[in-house]
Amino acid sequence: MSRLSVCLAAGLCLAALSACGERPQPNRGTLDTAAYEGAKDAFVDAGWKVGDKNSWEQHLRARMQRGQNDYSRMP
């Protein structure tokens, strides 16, 4: 094999292996807070109050019965 083909093959191997690396992911919040205290933005449900555990649990129960419960949707 010629020197050019060896260099080309080595370059292709290095390019293929470079795709296997994982980039560091920044921390998007603290893990020491409860789930009902985490969201403080405009994308929360209308009746839910941030930090209210009872309201959080009620919304989870309602969401589960509205359509995320596969057992209730099966014929």
HUKA-V737191 format. One record per residue. N is the residue number from 1. PHI is phi in whole degrees, -180 to 180 (NA if undefined). D_LAST is the distance of its C-alpha to the last C-alpha in Angstrom with 2 decimals. Layout:
BEGIN
n = (N;N)
phi = (PHI;PHI)
d_last = (D_LAST;D_LAST)
END
This chain:
BEGIN
n = (1;2;3;4;5;6;7;8;9;10;11;12;13;14;15;16;17;18;19;20;21;22;23;24;25;26;27;28;29;30;31;32;33;34;35;36;37;38;39;40;41;42;43;44;45;46;47;48;49;50;51;52;53;54;55;56;57;58;59;60;61;62;63;64;65;66;67;68;69;70;71;72;73;74;75)
phi = (NA;-82;-64;-65;-69;-66;-65;-66;-65;-65;-65;-66;-64;-65;-66;-68;-74;-69;-77;-85;-75;-114;-82;-67;-105;-69;-74;-96;158;-92;-96;-95;-103;-73;-64;-78;-105;-80;-83;-136;-136;-80;-100;-89;-66;-64;-89;-90;-107;-65;91;-95;-66;-63;-64;-61;-66;-65;-67;-66;-63;-65;-66;-66;-82;-73;166;-100;-104;-67;-68;-79;-93;-77;-73)
d_last = (66.09;67.59;67.51;65.45;62.62;62.57;62.39;59.66;57.59;58.12;57.13;53.90;53.07;53.79;51.66;48.72;49.11;49.40;45.76;44.73;46.04;43.98;45.18;45.43;42.80;44.13;42.87;40.64;40.95;41.77;39.63;41.16;39.36;36.16;33.06;33.36;36.97;36.55;35.54;38.39;37.80;36.53;32.99;31.78;29.46;31.46;31.29;31.78;35.31;36.68;37.61;35.69;33.54;31.92;30.89;29.55;27.33;26.04;25.16;23.35;21.22;20.50;19.70;17.30;15.31;15.72;13.75;14.97;12.69;10.11;8.80;8.18;6.46;3.82;0.00)
END
